[in-house]
Amino acid sequence: MTDPRARRYVKNLRVERDNEALYARLAGLAADPRLARAYRRIAEGERVNALFWESRLRELGADVPPAHPRTRVRVLGALARWFGTGFVMPTVVRLEHADHLETPVDRAGHTDHFVRADQRGRTHRHRAAGGNTLRASVLGANDGLVSNVSLVMGMAGAATGNHAVLLAGLAGLVAGACSMALGEWLSVNSSREFYQAQITERAERLAVAPEEGIRHIAGIYRDKGLGRAKAEHLAEHLAETPRTALDTLVREDLGVDPSELGGSAWSAAVSSLCFFAFGAIFPVAPYFFIVGPNAMFASMGATFVGLCLIAVGTSLFTGRNLAFSIARQFAITAVAAAITFGVGHLLGTAIAG
């Protein structure tokens, strides 16, 4: 395989085949019928895309490699089987928007290799993946508070002394914040790499088959309500500038700004670290100033203050009543703290003899 185009086509073919195999497995594992149909539609779209690259390889006279899903697909399939599809694809097509995928698309008598209907599901997923900054910040702070108050209460239940509780709380704060920051950094970088690969693949397809790109762009604007003639005229005009055509496809298919690609990984990491630490400091802070049994009660009071602040943020993006948000946050945190306190007390008693 000396032709560099053939090597690129094989790479694109493997990506499409992997995606087809992954979504087909998710469709078989999805408990909700609507979500399963959405996954099957995406898998079908990836199959058509794979056939596109197979035909290009044959036109070059190159051999088409046999289909063989790579390890990544098998591992993700196993994780989805063990923990559910949401564990593998937490941002794939939320159920309340599944009906968008079930709406037939007018293909004007031809097969669109870009598979507009299937990509619509991924557009929602990628936009959701970008996330809402307020939501991510509030949830990060909530994670820090709940996890650290559970740790502090567990140590307090074991009657290890205020000094040990303080050290454990600070260790939990630092470890949890660093873990959240690293996870967020990896997540954003992985998302960026994914988008870059998708953009490269679309640029390749525009160069190889510009007429397909024109039909796809025209279909996008027909879906938006533009008449067929006007949509085709606009698509041809955009296609005169390949960069503009690619920008349109990326924004519509992936739902991202090509100049941003998911935002800054370092900004996301620092934000996660700070907000997790912000939530985690509430149950720990009283142990700096108060000694004896009163420290635990002060920690509980500080935790309640933190819960109220987080509930205010939660109510902003859920639309729920503030009192309801506070009550729910308090109930969840109280249950977690009670469990760890009880377990800590039992372990402390057993170890002490």
C-alpha positions as CSV (number, residue, x, y, z in Angstrom):
1,M,0.0,0.0,0.0
2,T,2.3,2.7,-1.3
3,D,-0.4,5.3,-2.1
4,P,-0.6,7.7,0.8
5,R,-4.3,8.2,0.1
6,A,-4.9,4.5,0.6
7,R,-3.3,4.6,4.0
8,R,-5.6,7.5,5.0
9,Y,-8.6,5.8,3.6
10,V,-7.8,2.6,5.6
11,K,-7.5,4.6,8.7
12,N,-10.8,6.3,8.2
13,L,-12.4,2.9,7.3
14,R,-11.2,1.4,10.6
15,V,-12.5,4.4,12.6
16,E,-16.0,4.0,11.0
17,R,-16.0,0.3,11.5
18,D,-15.0,0.7,15.1
19,N,-17.8,3.2,15.6
20,E,-20.3,0.9,13.9
21,A,-19.3,-2.0,16.1
22,L,-19.4,0.0,19.3
23,Y,-22.9,1.6,18.6
24,A,-24.2,-1.8,17.6
25,R,-23.1,-3.3,20.9
26,L,-24.6,-0.3,22.8
27,A,-27.9,-0.8,20.9
28,G,-28.0,-4.4,22.1
29,L,-27.3,-3.5,25.7
30,A,-29.5,-0.4,26.0
31,A,-32.4,-1.1,28.3
32,D,-34.6,1.7,26.9
33,P,-36.0,0.9,23.5
34,R,-35.8,4.5,22.3
35,L,-32.1,4.8,23.2
36,A,-31.5,1.4,21.5
37,R,-33.1,2.7,18.3
38,A,-30.9,5.8,18.5
39,Y,-27.8,3.7,18.8
40,R,-28.9,1.5,15.9
41,R,-29.4,4.5,13.7
42,I,-25.9,5.8,14.5
43,A,-24.5,2.3,13.8
44,E,-26.2,2.2,10.5
45,G,-24.8,5.6,9.6
46,E,-21.3,4.4,10.5
47,R,-21.8,1.4,8.3
48,V,-22.7,3.6,5.3
49,N,-19.7,5.7,6.0
50,A,-17.5,2.6,6.1
51,L,-18.9,1.5,2.7
52,F,-18.0,4.9,1.4
53,W,-14.3,4.4,2.3
54,E,-14.4,0.8,1.0
55,S,-15.5,2.1,-2.4
56,R,-12.8,4.7,-2.4
57,L,-10.1,2.0,-1.7
58,R,-11.4,-0.1,-4.5
59,E,-11.3,2.8,-6.9
60,L,-7.6,3.1,-6.0
61,G,-7.1,-0.6,-6.6
62,A,-6.1,-1.1,-3.0
63,D,-7.1,-4.1,-0.9
64,V,-10.0,-3.6,1.6
65,P,-8.9,-5.0,5.0
66,P,-11.3,-7.4,6.7
67,A,-13.5,-6.0,9.5
68,H,-12.0,-6.6,12.9
69,P,-13.0,-4.4,15.8
70,R,-10.0,-3.2,17.8
71,T,-9.4,-3.7,21.6
72,R,-11.0,-0.3,22.3
73,V,-14.4,-1.4,21.1
74,R,-14.2,-4.7,23.0
75,V,-13.3,-3.0,26.2
76,L,-15.9,-0.3,25.9
77,G,-18.5,-3.0,25.1
78,A,-17.5,-5.0,28.2
79,L,-17.8,-1.9,30.4
80,A,-21.2,-1.1,29.0
81,R,-22.3,-4.6,29.7
82,W,-21.1,-4.5,33.3
83,F,-22.1,-1.0,34.2
84,G,-24.6,0.1,31.6
85,T,-24.4,2.2,28.5
86,G,-24.5,5.4,30.5
87,F,-21.2,4.6,32.0
88,V,-19.5,4.4,28.6
89,M,-21.4,7.2,26.9
90,P,-22.7,9.5,29.6
91,T,-23.5,12.2,27.1
92,V,-25.1,10.1,24.3
93,V,-28.5,11.2,23.3
94,R,-30.5,11.9,26.4
95,L,-33.9,10.1,26.6
96,E,-35.9,13.3,26.5
97,H,-34.4,14.1,23.1
98,A,-34.6,10.6,21.6
99,D,-37.6,11.5,19.5
100,H,-35.3,13.8,17.4
101,L,-33.7,10.6,16.1
102,E,-36.9,9.0,15.2
103,T,-38.0,11.7,12.8
104,P,-37.5,10.5,9.2
105,V,-35.2,12.7,7.1
106,D,-36.0,13.5,3.4
107,R,-33.0,12.3,1.5
108,A,-34.3,13.4,-1.9
109,G,-34.0,10.0,-3.4
110,H,-30.3,9.4,-2.7
111,T,-28.2,8.0,0.1
112,D,-26.4,10.7,2.0
113,H,-23.0,9.4,2.9
114,F,-22.8,11.8,5.8
115,V,-26.0,10.3,7.3
116,R,-27.6,13.5,8.5
117,A,-30.2,11.9,10.7
118,D,-27.6,9.8,12.6
119,Q,-25.2,12.6,13.1
120,R,-28.0,14.6,14.7
121,G,-27.9,12.3,17.7
122,R,-24.2,12.9,18.0
123,T,-24.6,16.6,17.6
124,H,-26.7,16.6,20.8
125,R,-24.1,14.4,22.5
126,H,-21.2,16.6,21.7
127,R,-23.0,19.8,22.7
128,A,-23.9,18.1,26.0
129,A,-20.3,17.1,26.4
130,G,-19.3,20.7,26.4
131,G,-21.3,21.0,29.5
132,N,-22.6,23.9,31.5
133,T,-20.0,25.7,33.5
134,L,-22.3,26.5,36.4
135,R,-23.6,23.0,36.5
136,A,-20.1,21.5,36.5
137,S,-18.9,23.9,39.2
138,V,-21.8,23.2,41.5
139,L,-21.5,19.5,41.0
140,G,-17.8,19.6,41.7
141,A,-18.3,21.5,44.9
142,N,-21.1,19.1,45.9
143,D,-18.8,16.1,45.3
144,G,-16.1,17.7,47.4
145,L,-18.5,18.4,50.3
146,V,-20.3,15.0,50.3
147,S,-17.1,12.9,50.0
148,N,-15.2,14.9,52.6
149,V,-17.9,15.1,55.2
150,S,-18.4,11.3,54.8
151,L,-14.6,10.9,55.4
152,V,-14.6,13.3,58.4
153,M,-17.7,11.6,60.0
154,G,-16.2,8.2,59.5
155,M,-13.0,9.2,61.2
156,A,-15.0,11.0,64.0
157,G,-17.1,7.8,64.4
158,A,-14.0,5.8,64.9
159,A,-13.0,8.2,67.8
160,T,-9.6,8.7,66.4
161,G,-9.2,12.2,67.9
162,N,-9.4,15.6,66.3
163,H,-5.9,15.6,65.1
164,A,-6.4,12.4,63.0
165,V,-9.8,13.7,61.7
166,L,-8.1,17.0,60.6
167,L,-5.3,15.1,58.8
168,A,-7.7,12.7,57.1
169,G,-10.0,15.6,56.0
170,L,-7.1,17.5,54.5
171,A,-5.8,14.4,52.8
172,G,-9.2,13.7,51.4
173,L,-9.5,17.3,50.2
174,V,-6.1,17.3,48.4
175,A,-6.5,13.8,47.0
176,G,-10.0,14.4,45.8
177,A,-9.2,17.8,44.2
178,C,-6.2,16.4,42.4
179,S,-8.1,13.4,41.2
180,M,-10.9,15.6,39.9
181,A,-8.5,18.0,38.2
182,L,-6.6,15.2,36.5
183,G,-9.9,13.5,35.4
184,E,-11.2,16.8,33.9
185,W,-7.9,17.4,32.1
186,L,-7.9,14.0,30.6
187,S,-11.6,14.3,29.6
188,V,-11.2,17.6,27.8
189,N,-8.0,16.5,26.1
190,S,-9.6,13.3,24.9
191,S,-12.6,15.3,23.7
192,R,-10.3,17.6,21.8
193,E,-8.4,14.7,20.2
194,F,-11.7,13.1,19.2
195,Y,-13.0,16.4,17.6
196,Q,-9.7,16.8,15.7
197,A,-9.9,13.3,14.3
198,Q,-13.5,13.9,13.2
199,I,-12.6,17.3,11.6
200,T,-9.7,15.6,9.7
201,E,-12.0,12.9,8.5
202,R,-14.6,15.4,7.2
203,A,-11.9,17.5,5.5
204,E,-10.7,14.3,3.8
205,R,-14.1,13.5,2.6
206,L,-14.8,17.0,1.3
207,A,-11.5,16.8,-0.7
208,V,-12.4,13.3,-2.1
209,A,-16.1,13.8,-2.8
210,P,-17.0,17.5,-2.7
211,E,-20.4,16.7,-4.3
212,E,-21.3,14.7,-1.2
213,G,-20.4,17.6,0.9
214,I,-22.7,19.9,-1.1
215,R,-25.6,17.5,-0.8
216,H,-25.1,17.2,2.9
217,I,-24.9,21.0,3.5
218,A,-28.0,21.4,1.3
219,G,-29.8,18.8,3.5
220,I,-28.8,20.7,6.6
221,Y,-30.4,23.9,5.4
222,R,-33.5,22.0,4.1
223,D,-33.9,20.6,7.6
224,K,-33.8,24.1,8.9
225,G,-36.8,25.0,6.7
226,L,-35.1,26.5,3.6
227,G,-36.5,25.5,0.2
228,R,-34.7,22.9,-1.9
229,A,-33.5,25.3,-4.6
230,K,-32.3,27.9,-2.1
231,A,-30.6,25.3,0.1
232,E,-28.8,23.8,-2.9
233,H,-27.7,27.3,-4.1
234,L,-26.4,28.2,-0.6
235,A,-24.6,24.9,-0.3
236,E,-22.9,25.4,-3.7
237,H,-21.9,28.9,-2.6
238,L,-20.4,27.7,0.7
239,A,-18.5,24.9,-1.1
240,E,-16.7,27.4,-3.2
241,T,-14.6,28.0,-0.1
242,P,-13.6,24.6,1.3
243,R,-12.7,26.1,4.7
244,T,-16.2,27.6,5.0
245,A,-17.8,24.3,4.0
246,L,-15.8,22.4,6.5
247,D,-16.6,24.9,9.2
248,T,-20.3,24.5,8.5
249,L,-20.1,20.7,8.6
250,V,-18.2,20.7,11.9
251,R,-20.5,23.1,13.6
252,E,-23.6,21.3,12.4
253,D,-22.5,17.7,12.7
254,L,-20.3,17.9,15.8
255,G,-22.0,20.9,17.5
256,V,-18.6,22.5,18.3
257,D,-16.7,25.7,17.4
258,P,-13.6,24.5,15.4
259,S,-11.6,27.2,17.0
260,E,-12.3,26.0,20.5
261,L,-12.8,22.2,20.3
262,G,-14.2,21.8,23.8
263,G,-12.3,24.5,25.6
264,S,-9.1,24.6,27.6
265,A,-8.1,21.4,29.4
266,W,-6.0,23.4,31.9
267,S,-8.9,25.8,32.7
268,A,-11.2,22.8,33.2
269,A,-8.7,21.1,35.5
270,V,-8.0,24.2,37.6
271,S,-11.8,24.9,37.9
272,S,-12.5,21.3,39.0
273,L,-9.7,21.4,41.6
274,C,-10.8,24.7,43.1
275,F,-14.5,23.9,43.3
276,F,-13.9,20.4,44.7
277,A,-11.6,22.0,47.3
278,F,-14.2,24.7,48.0
279,G,-16.9,22.1,48.9
280,A,-14.4,19.8,50.8
281,I,-13.2,22.6,53.1
282,F,-16.5,23.1,54.9
283,P,-16.5,19.9,57.1
284,V,-12.8,20.3,57.8
285,A,-12.5,24.0,58.6
286,P,-13.9,23.8,62.2
287,Y,-11.2,21.3,63.2
288,F,-8.6,24.1,62.8
289,F,-10.2,26.2,65.5
290,I,-12.2,24.0,67.8
291,V,-11.1,21.1,70.0
292,G,-13.0,18.3,71.7
293,P,-16.4,16.9,70.8
294,N,-17.7,20.4,69.8
295,A,-15.5,20.2,66.7
296,M,-17.8,17.5,65.2
297,F,-20.9,19.5,65.8
298,A,-19.3,22.6,64.4
299,S,-18.3,20.5,61.4
300,M,-21.9,19.5,60.9
301,G,-23.0,23.1,61.1
302,A,-20.4,24.2,58.6
303,T,-21.5,21.4,56.3
304,F,-25.1,22.6,56.4
305,V,-23.9,26.1,55.4
306,G,-22.0,24.6,52.5
307,L,-25.1,22.6,51.5
308,C,-27.2,25.7,51.5
309,L,-24.7,27.5,49.2
310,I,-24.5,24.6,46.8
311,A,-28.3,24.2,46.8
312,V,-28.6,27.8,45.7
313,G,-26.4,27.0,42.7
314,T,-28.3,23.8,42.0
315,S,-31.6,25.6,42.0
316,L,-30.2,28.0,39.3
317,F,-29.8,25.3,36.6
318,T,-32.6,22.8,37.7
319,G,-35.3,25.4,38.2
320,R,-36.3,23.7,41.4
321,N,-37.6,25.5,44.5
322,L,-34.7,26.6,46.8
323,A,-36.2,24.9,49.8
324,F,-36.6,21.7,47.9
325,S,-32.9,21.8,46.7
326,I,-31.7,22.4,50.3
327,A,-33.8,19.6,51.7
328,R,-32.6,17.2,49.0
329,Q,-29.0,18.1,49.4
330,F,-29.3,17.8,53.2
331,A,-31.0,14.4,53.0
332,I,-28.4,12.9,50.7
333,T,-25.5,14.2,52.6
334,A,-27.0,13.2,56.0
335,V,-27.5,9.6,54.8
336,A,-23.9,9.4,53.5
337,A,-22.5,10.9,56.7
338,A,-24.6,8.7,58.9
339,I,-23.5,5.5,57.1
340,T,-19.8,6.4,57.3
341,F,-20.1,7.5,60.9
342,G,-21.7,4.1,61.8
343,V,-19.1,2.1,59.8
344,G,-16.3,4.2,61.4
345,H,-17.7,3.6,64.9
346,L,-17.9,-0.2,64.3
347,L,-14.4,-0.4,62.9
348,G,-13.0,1.8,65.6
349,T,-14.6,-0.4,68.3
350,A,-13.5,-3.6,66.6
351,I,-9.9,-2.5,66.1
352,A,-9.6,-1.1,69.6
353,G,-10.9,-4.4,71.0
